[in-house]
Amino acid sequence: MVSSHTAPIPRTPSTPHASGDEGAAMIARQGALSMLVALPDFVFGAVYMTVLLGDGFSPALIGVAMMCSTLLSTIVEIPSGDLGDRFGQRRIATLGLAIWGLSLIVFPALHRDSPWLLFAVLLVWTVGQALYSGAPLALTVNAIARNHVKRRGLAIRVSMIAKWVGAAAGAAVSLVLLRPIGETRAIAASGALLVILAFWLRFGWPESRVSSTALQQHGMLSRLRSSWSCSLWPLLTVTAETSMLLSVMLFVWQPLVADDAHLPASANGVVLLAMTAIAAAGAWLARFHRERRLWDVVAALLFVGMTFVTMGLLHDPIVTYLALGMLEISTSYIATAIGTEYHMVFPDESRNLLSSVFSAAAGVAMGLSDFGFGLVWDSLGMNRALIVAGCCGLAFALIAVATSSWTRNLAQRHEHMHT
């Protein structure tokens, strides 16, 4: 939807899009990068809490550090997307990967010294992730002609599947190698891999094909208003809703495995490996999603809600494992299907900026979900909190339908006014 007081940004001519072979090569690069970045990211996520707690940092202090990290990520995310559109996604992604990797390399040497150094490292880590986020995929999709809809959808699915495959590989690495090499060396090695990938991105990838002449003439908010359309509202709503439900699952899976399945903490690596592999399957299943049809996404949201309710009512190891698997495959399916939808709507000139808006919305939704679910858990207990989360999932499906209908009617009225 174009604001009445903001002139739309003219679509600038770009260099010719990639040929079929070049487009396939870009998709292959994107898949490899997504997988290789997810591996060290997962390794760090699997051990940093253990390292910090072992060094005597209190959970409260770690919580404050992560809250600040989330807040900074939200602040940096959208401007970083704007910078990617203006100055090139490859350039911004390379800078982000390099900063991200260097923060992990120095983490083992600095995190013991003081809480302030801990804050500094985590904040630098956050900035690197925010700069990198969404830029390579925007670069890949823009390299494929807009009329090659199926190939653009394939690029998005490959990226999501590869990310989960990389996460599964990270889980396997954590399971097998952490004990022999130690947590701090694993973190440093993860950072080194990210720096290597930054060099590959800089020298092995092409730069954005979209001309930046007109982009320099408009501010970020002006571009955002001009690029936004009614059809993005239901997609943004579902993105936030799915992120909230995914956050709940990440919040509870370890206590559920320990309490209902009666497994030791050492088995978490095996469970996590299985969950990430199932998430990859969910991303693959999104190939059956039909463009501009959200009924399968609504059905998946309903299924997620009912699964949470079932987990709250039944306390059986088999039910717990099946439910976690169904939650993983459903949320991954929704995220991939919705990601494909909104990338088909984004204009090439603002793809990185709009991707960052969606990423920031997802991050805020997850933070609010963690906060709210934690309060409900403290007040009602985990089982009733799961039932509440399930009811929210059912309500989210209805909200998605209502938002989709509202935006469709709004678009029809807007079209009628201009005919």
Salt bridges, closest charged atoms under 4 A:
GLU22 OE1 - ARG209 NH2 3.84
ASP55 OD2 - HIS111 ND1 2.72
ASP55 OD1 - ARG112 NE 3.86
ASP82 OD2 - ARG86 NE 2.88
ASP82 OD1 - ARG223 NH1 2.15
ASP85 OD2 - ARG223 NH2 3.04
GLU207 OE2 - ARG90 NE 3.79
ASP296 OD2 - HIS289 ND1 2.73
GLU341 OE2 - HIS289 NE2 2.70
ASP348 OD1 - ARG146 NH1 3.17
ASP348 OD1 - ARG152 NH2 3.23
ASP348 OD1 - ARG351 NH2 2.68
GLU349 OE1 - ARG11 NH1 3.27
